[in-house]
């Protein structure tokens, strides 16, 4: 079935809050045989770029992807996975390797016992990332586990020059190369996410289906433009241009949640971002989101997230 993509203007507006920031980067050089384990902690996206050699990505499910030189892979959900020189090798936790600092947040791992430049070595650049879509964080749950890009790719032609620049920086090790690589990695991942959205979000459903429906999309956009408004189902139905009962039934059937539950989740995603990332005081967040008191906001926050607002101030440490 062919489905219409969501309005590009609407998606651009909804993704204004996207934050993709590397918190730990590694330049890695290995001689075969090797196996590297990543992502034992959840909650962090992972990115790998292969500059030299062929590397196999093995997911926790057993799914295996072959990554040739010039390939990049973005794992928006993170999670346990391995990079291997052969598909059936065991893996050693990447954190157990000796690492030499190159600059702030970037280190170098070289486990080769021979002189540099011997053919057959694998050279890669890896990043652990904070991936936050703000109020649209629900889209992350709909993304595939593995998002691959390689040099012959026709889907992301704008990424190819960036990958080529990464390849040059990995090989040259010129002054400042580590910091430049870190920024390029962030740009590649953001471009991969944008490409997924522009291509209609793959076969994702739920929220994406709602964004493809002009009536529901109008209501969703209204919520995101003014999350602090005291929305009612009747008001959202009026924005969408249909009756209250038709709107409520359609929204529930497409997204799987009731309209006002969606409003509450949008507010709490924003609250989590403002409290944790932007260090906004909880009473100010409550006011921004239209709550009459901090106590009312705290009850709503716990009802949606299961935790008190103060817990958002302490994000997990990167793996």
N, C-alpha and C positions, 0 to 999 in steps of 0.2 A: 504494500500500500504506500502510495506517495503522500507525504504529509508536507504541509506548508511550514517553512521555518518561522520562528517568531520574528516579529518586526525588528530589524537591525537597530533602529533608533531606540526602541524600547529596551532591547537587550543592552545596548551601550549605556543607557541611563541606569539600568539596574545593576550593571557591573562596575559602576563608578567607584564602589567601595572595595574593589579587589586589591588585596595586599598579598604579594608574593615576595618573600624576603628570605634569602639564604642565611642560616644561622651557623652552619658549619660546612666548610668546603675541604676537599682533599684532592691533591694531585697524587695519583697512584701509578707506580711502575712495578710490574710483576713479571717473573719468568715462569713459564709453564713447568710442571703442573701447579695450578693454584686454585683456591676456592675462597671467596670472600663473603662473609655474612653481614647483612645490613638490616636495619629497621626492626630491631626486636621490640622497640616501644612504638605504640600507635600514636596517632595525632600529629605526625610530621610527614610532609610529602618528601619524596626522594627523586633526585635527578642524576642521571649518569650520561656522560659523553665519552664515546670510545674514539681515541685519536689513533691508536695503533693496535693491530692484532684483531683477532676474532674472539668475542667473549659471549658466553651463554648466560642468559638471565633465567634463573629457575625460581618460580614463585612457590609459595607455601603449598599451593594446590597440586604442585608437580608440573604445572604448565611450564614449557621451556620455549624461549625465544632466542634466536641466533642474532647477535649484534655485530655487524661488520664495522671495520674502521670507517669513521665518519657518521656513525649512527648516534642518535640520542634517544633516551627513554625517560619519560616523566611518569611517576607513580603518585597520583594525587592523594591516594589513601595511605601511602607509605606501607607499613607492615613488613613482616619478615620476608626476605628474599635473598638470593645469592647471585654473585657474578663468578663464573667458573671458566677455566680454560677448556674443559670438556664436560659434557652434560651430567656425567655420573660421578663426579668427584665430591668428596666431603668439603665442607666450608668451615673456615675459621673466622671468628668474630673480628670485624675490621678494627674494633677498638683495642684489640690485643696486640696490634702491630706497633712498632716504634714509629713515632711521627715527629718530624722536625718542623717547627713553625716557619712559615714563609712570610706571613703578615697577619694582621688581625683577622681571626676566624678562618684562616687558610693554613693547612699544614701539608707536608710532603711525606709520602710513604714510599720507600724504595726497598723492596725485598729481593732485589737481584744480587747475586753473588759474583757476577762478572762485570766487565767494564761496560759503560753505557754504549748504546747504539747497536747491540747485538741483535740481528734479525730474530723475530719470533716473540720478543717481549710484548706484553700488553701495556699500553699507556692510556689512562683514563682520568677523567675529572668528575668527581662526585660531589653532590650537595644534599644536605639535609635542610628542608625549607619549612618556614611558616607559610601556610596557604590559607588565606582567609578571604571569603567573598562577602564579608559583612552581612547585610540583611539577606543576601542571596546564597548564604552558606548551604541551603538545601540543595543547590545544584551540584555541590561537591559529591553528595551521596549518589548522584545519578551518573557520575563519570565512570568510565571503564577503569579497571584496575591498572591497565598498562596502556600508555599512549606513546607510540613509537614514531620516530621520524628518521629517515635515512637520506643520504645524498641524492638518490634517484627519485625521491618523493615528488609527486606532482601536487599533492594536497597542500603543502606548506612551502611554496617556492621562496617566500620572503625569509624563511629561516636559513636557507642554504648558505647565503653569504656570512651569516652569523656563525654557523657551524664551521665554515672554512676559517673564519677569524679565530675561533676557539682552537682549531687544529694548529694554526700558526703560533698562537701564544703558548700552547702546551709544549710544542717542540722547541721554540726559540728560547724560552726562559729568560726573556729580556727583562730589564729593570721594570718593576711594577706589574709583571705578567700575572701574578696571582690575583691581585685586586681586579685587574681587567677581566680575567676569566670568571671571577665571581659575578661581576655585573653582567657579562654576556650570558652566563647560565640563567640568571634571573629573567633576562629578556626572552631567551628561548622558551622557558616554561610559560611565561605570560602569553607568548605568541601561540604556543600549542593550545592553551586554554581558549584563546580567542578564536582560533580556527575551528575548534570543536563546537563552540557556540554558533559561529557563522554557518557551519554546515548542518545546522538544525539539531545539534546535540545528539547525533547518532540515533540510536533506537531508544533513547531514554523516554520515559513517559511521566505521568504524574504532573509535577510542576511545569515541565516542559510542554506537555499537552495543553495545560492551562494558558501558557504564554502564546501558543499557536491559535487559541480561540480568541478572536478580537474582543468579544464581550467580557470574558474573564480577564483578559490581559489589561483591559481598561481599569477594572477594579483593582487588580494587583498593582498596577502602576500608581494608582491613587494612594494605596496604602504605603507604598515605598516613598512617595513624595511627601507624605505627611503622616508618619507613623504615630505621632503624638495626638492626633485627632481622635475623639471618642467615637470611633466607627461603629455603626450598627449594620445589621444585615440589610435593612431597608435602604440605607444610604448607599451601600455598595451595590445593591441591585439597581438603584437609580443611576449610578455612574455607569454600570454595564448596559443599561438600556433594556432591562427586562424585569419581570415581576419578582417580588421577593421570593416566592416559593420556587419559581423556575430557577432563579439564580442560586439559591441555597442548594437545591438538588443537583444542579449541574456542577457547581463548585465541589461539592462533596464527592460526586461520582468520578470527577476527573482527577482531583488532587488526593483524595483519600482522607481529607480532613475537613472540618467545618470552617466556614469563612472566618469566624471570630477566633477560632483556634489558630488559623494562619496569621491573623493580625497579632495575636499574642506571641507567636514564635518569632515573627519579624522583629517585634520590639525587644525580645530577650536576646536575640542574636546581636542586635545593635548595642544593647546594654552590656553584653559580655565584651564586645569590642571596645566600647568606650571606657569601661571600668578597667579591663585588663591591659589593653594596648595603649590607650590614650590617657590613662590615669585620671579620669574624670571622677569627681566625688559622687558617691552614691545618691545623695540628695539632689544633686544637679541632674543626674541621669533620670531620676524619677520625675523631675519637673519637665525635662525635655520630652519625655514619653507620655506626658499627660496625666500622671498619677497625682492625686490630691495630697498624698503623704508618702514619706519614705516607707512607712509600715505597709501601706497598700501595695507599693511597688515590690517590696521584699516578699510579700505573700505571693504575688503574681510570678515573680522570678522563680521562687522555689517550686511553685505549682508546675511551671513549664520545664525547668531544667533539673529539678530535684535537689538543688543546692542553694545555699544562701548567696546573695550578691557578693559578699566579701570573698568568697572562694574564687571569683573570677580574677582577683588580683594576683593570684599565684599560679601562672601557667606552668605545665610540666617542663622540666629541663630537657633539652634536645639529647637524643641518643648519641 
